[in-house]
Amino acid sequence: MTKAIYPGSFDPVTKGHLDIIQRASKIMEHITVAVLENPRKVATFDIEERVAMLNLVTKTCPNVTVDYYRGLLIDYAQNKNINIIIKGLRAMSDFEFEFQMALVNQKLKPAMETMFMMTNNKYSYLSSSIVKEIASLGGDISSLVPPEVYETIVAKYR
């Protein structure tokens, strides 16, 4: 079985994230969307909220499960018997960082492969940070996030 992991902070999930999840789910037999619990970052949404939002937006993808992890991604992946990491790329700046991470992961676990997926060009500017900034200033984020999570995100900033 071809299993992959799509890791990220998803704080919050965007239409760009969902696009990568849906496209990867057509290639892989199973995708685990793994929310990183990073103690060095202050998240706007707690881990339970992010997992709940991802469960809502992926409920129509039968081969996708949502989970969270602490620590090294490759340790989590190894425990789940996953050897493929999916990473979405928006720009060259993403590639430089993600390429370095892929090399480190492969050094630590030689069987680990990283697959880069280019974002759909209509989402190339989109990030969770941009969504949070617009929402915090009262702007309209309805075209940036899946409709299932729109109210949850807007409510956080009311």
C-alpha positions in Angstrom: 0.0 0.0 0.0 1.3 3.4 -0.9 1.0 5.6 2.2 2.1 9.2 2.5 2.1 11.9 5.1 1.3 15.6 4.5 2.6 17.4 7.5 2.1 21.0 8.5 0.9 23.4 11.2 -2.5 24.1 9.3 -3.1 27.2 11.6 -5.6 27.4 10.0 -6.3 25.1 7.0 -6.6 27.0 3.7 -7.9 26.2 0.3 -4.3 25.8 -0.8 -3.8 23.0 1.8 -7.0 21.3 0.8 -6.0 21.4 -2.9 -2.7 19.6 -2.1 -4.6 17.0 0.1 -7.2 16.3 -2.6 -4.6 16.0 -5.4 -2.3 13.8 -3.3 -5.2 11.6 -2.3 -5.7 10.7 -6.0 -2.1 9.5 -6.3 -1.6 7.7 -3.0 -3.6 4.9 -1.6 -3.6 6.6 1.9 -2.7 10.0 3.1 -2.2 11.0 6.7 -2.6 14.7 7.2 -0.4 15.3 10.3 -0.7 18.5 12.3 2.6 19.5 13.9 2.4 20.5 17.6 5.4 22.8 17.6 6.3 24.2 21.1 8.4 26.9 19.5 5.5 28.4 17.7 2.5 30.1 19.3 -0.5 28.8 17.4 -3.8 30.7 17.0 -5.8 27.5 16.9 -5.0 24.8 19.4 -4.2 21.3 18.2 -7.8 20.0 18.7 -9.2 22.9 16.7 -6.8 22.3 13.8 -7.5 18.6 13.8 -11.3 19.2 13.9 -11.1 21.7 11.0 -9.1 19.3 8.9 -11.5 16.4 9.7 -14.3 18.6 8.4 -12.7 19.6 5.1 -11.4 16.0 4.4 -14.6 14.1 5.2 -15.3 13.5 1.5 -11.8 11.9 1.1 -12.1 8.3 2.2 -8.4 7.6 2.0 -7.4 10.6 4.2 -7.0 10.5 7.9 -6.0 13.4 10.2 -3.7 13.1 13.2 -1.2 15.2 15.1 2.4 14.6 16.2 5.1 16.0 18.4 8.8 15.7 17.8 10.5 14.5 14.6 8.3 13.9 11.6 10.4 10.9 10.5 9.9 9.2 13.9 6.1 9.7 13.6 6.1 8.5 10.0 8.2 5.4 10.9 5.8 4.5 13.7 3.0 4.7 11.2 5.0 2.7 8.5 5.0 5.7 6.1 8.0 6.4 3.8 6.7 9.3 1.7 6.4 12.9 2.8 4.2 15.2 0.6 5.2 18.9 0.7 3.4 21.7 -1.1 5.5 24.4 -2.8 4.3 27.9 -3.5 7.6 29.7 -4.5 11.3 29.2 -4.7 11.7 30.3 -1.1 9.5 27.3 -0.1 11.7 25.0 -2.2 15.0 26.1 -0.5 13.7 25.3 3.0 11.8 22.2 2.0 14.7 20.8 0.0 17.0 21.2 3.0 14.4 19.4 5.2 14.1 16.6 2.7 17.8 16.0 2.7 18.0 16.0 6.5 15.1 13.6 6.7 16.7 11.3 4.2 20.0 11.5 6.1 18.2 10.5 9.3 16.0 7.9 7.6 17.4 6.8 4.2 14.2 5.1 3.1 12.2 8.4 3.5 11.3 10.0 0.2 9.9 13.5 -0.2 7.5 14.4 -3.0 7.1 18.0 -3.8 3.7 19.2 -5.2 3.5 22.6 -6.9 0.5 24.6 -5.6 -2.3 25.4 -8.0 -1.4 28.9 -9.3 -4.6 30.3 -7.9 -3.3 29.6 -4.4 0.4 30.5 -4.9 0.1 33.6 -2.8 -2.0 32.0 0.0 -0.7 31.1 3.4 -2.2 30.6 6.9 -0.4 33.7 8.0 -2.1 35.8 5.3 -5.5 34.3 6.3 -4.9 35.2 10.0 -3.8 38.7 9.2 -6.8 39.4 6.9 -9.2 37.8 9.4 -7.7 39.8 12.4 -8.3 43.0 10.5 -11.9 42.2 9.7 -11.3 41.3 6.0 -13.2 38.8 3.9 -11.4 35.4 3.9 -14.3 33.4 2.3 -12.4 32.9 -0.9 -9.3 31.7 1.0 -10.5 29.0 3.3 -12.9 26.0 2.8 -16.5 27.0 3.6 -16.7 24.3 6.3 -14.2 26.2 8.5 -15.0 29.8 7.6 -17.2 30.5 10.6 -14.7 28.8 13.0 -11.9 31.0 11.8 -13.9 34.2 11.7 -15.3 33.5 15.2 -11.7 33.4 16.6 -11.2 37.0 15.6 -14.6 38.5 16.7 
